[in-house]
């Protein structure tokens, strides 16, 4: 776990790919993309199984670690509509509903993202409050799209799935998700088990925190991949 001071507030950065805003009792995460793997399999693309279970297990760990009573998803909870006959998302629907019953004391808020707009509202059994961006929380403007906010609040967003490349002592390297904080905008890593990633374009003075296994470590801009 690492931490960063932003706009007079402290965020603890978890290897579970979430940020803990303790002063507000709120766990922040982005880009869950529930149902994405299932959508790919329906199109005949061979992708990993049990991605929903892995994502929910990681969310449970983050909640247990922090004691969070509020979870805010910065967009793209759903990848696509999963409650239609074509989507055949019964397994995802059931898994999340079961998880939600086990965590009924946790308030869940979704800041609507571009995939959520296409997928529609989450099922009622998931008990999710859906809000539009920007959504204020303390000194932050919570968004899905990483756009400047005219309120003067520091923006926390998702959408970009940021990643950096870490090189070992040998010739190999590995691409890992990261947190990316600029002067007025921070982007959280994609939380979902099956989401993909994109290389960070860091400006001078930006801070990057790479997630490598169970550790979160600050790294320099030289670790940014070209694409």
Secondary structure as the mmCIF struct_conf table of DSSP 4:
data_model
#
loop_
_struct_conf.conf_type_id
_struct_conf.id
_struct_conf.beg_label_comp_id
_struct_conf.beg_label_asym_id
_struct_conf.beg_label_seq_id
_struct_conf.end_label_comp_id
_struct_conf.end_label_asym_id
_struct_conf.end_label_seq_id
STRN STRN1 UNK A 2 UNK A 6
TURN_TY1_P TURN_TY1_P1 UNK A 7 UNK A 8
STRN STRN2 UNK A 9 UNK A 14
TURN_TY1_P TURN_TY1_P2 UNK A 15 UNK A 17
STRN STRN3 UNK A 18 UNK A 21
HELX_RH_3T_P HELX_RH_3T_P1 UNK A 22 UNK A 24
TURN_TY1_P TURN_TY1_P3 UNK A 25 UNK A 25
STRN STRN4 UNK A 26 UNK A 29
STRN STRN5 UNK A 30 UNK A 30
STRN STRN6 UNK A 34 UNK A 34
TURN_TY1_P TURN_TY1_P4 UNK A 35 UNK A 35
HELX_RH_AL_P HELX_RH_AL_P1 UNK A 36 UNK A 42
TURN_TY1_P TURN_TY1_P5 UNK A 43 UNK A 44
BEND BEND1 UNK A 49 UNK A 49
HELX_RH_AL_P HELX_RH_AL_P2 UNK A 51 UNK A 66
TURN_TY1_P TURN_TY1_P6 UNK A 67 UNK A 67
BEND BEND2 UNK A 69 UNK A 69
STRN STRN7 UNK A 70 UNK A 73
BEND BEND3 UNK A 75 UNK A 75
BEND BEND4 UNK A 77 UNK A 77
STRN STRN8 UNK A 78 UNK A 78
BEND BEND5 UNK A 79 UNK A 80
BEND BEND6 UNK A 83 UNK A 84
TURN_TY1_P TURN_TY1_P7 UNK A 85 UNK A 87
HELX_RH_AL_P HELX_RH_AL_P3 UNK A 90 UNK A 102
TURN_TY1_P TURN_TY1_P8 UNK A 103 UNK A 105
BEND BEND7 UNK A 106 UNK A 106
STRN STRN9 UNK A 107 UNK A 111
HELX_RH_AL_P HELX_RH_AL_P4 UNK A 114 UNK A 119
BEND BEND8 UNK A 121 UNK A 121
HELX_LH_PP_P HELX_LH_PP_P1 UNK A 122 UNK A 123
HELX_RH_3T_P HELX_RH_3T_P2 UNK A 124 UNK A 126
STRN STRN10 UNK A 128 UNK A 131
HELX_LH_PP_P HELX_LH_PP_P2 UNK A 132 UNK A 132
BEND BEND9 UNK A 133 UNK A 133
HELX_LH_PP_P HELX_LH_PP_P3 UNK A 134 UNK A 134
STRN STRN11 UNK A 135 UNK A 137
TURN_TY1_P TURN_TY1_P9 UNK A 138 UNK A 139
STRN STRN12 UNK A 140 UNK A 142
BEND BEND10 UNK A 144 UNK A 145
TURN_TY1_P TURN_TY1_P10 UNK A 150 UNK A 151
BEND BEND11 UNK A 152 UNK A 152
HELX_LH_PP_P HELX_LH_PP_P4 UNK A 153 UNK A 153
STRN STRN13 UNK A 154 UNK A 157
BEND BEND12 UNK A 159 UNK A 160
STRN STRN14 UNK A 162 UNK A 167
BEND BEND13 UNK A 169 UNK A 171
STRN STRN15 UNK A 173 UNK A 181
BEND BEND14 UNK A 183 UNK A 184
STRN STRN16 UNK A 185 UNK A 187
HELX_LH_PP_P HELX_LH_PP_P5 UNK A 188 UNK A 189
STRN STRN17 UNK A 190 UNK A 190
BEND BEND15 UNK A 192 UNK A 194
STRN STRN18 UNK A 198 UNK A 199
HELX_LH_PP_P HELX_LH_PP_P6 UNK A 202 UNK A 203
TURN_TY1_P TURN_TY1_P11 UNK A 204 UNK A 205
STRN STRN19 UNK A 207 UNK A 212
TURN_TY1_P TURN_TY1_P12 UNK A 213 UNK A 214
STRN STRN20 UNK A 215 UNK A 219
HELX_RH_3T_P HELX_RH_3T_P3 UNK A 221 UNK A 223
#
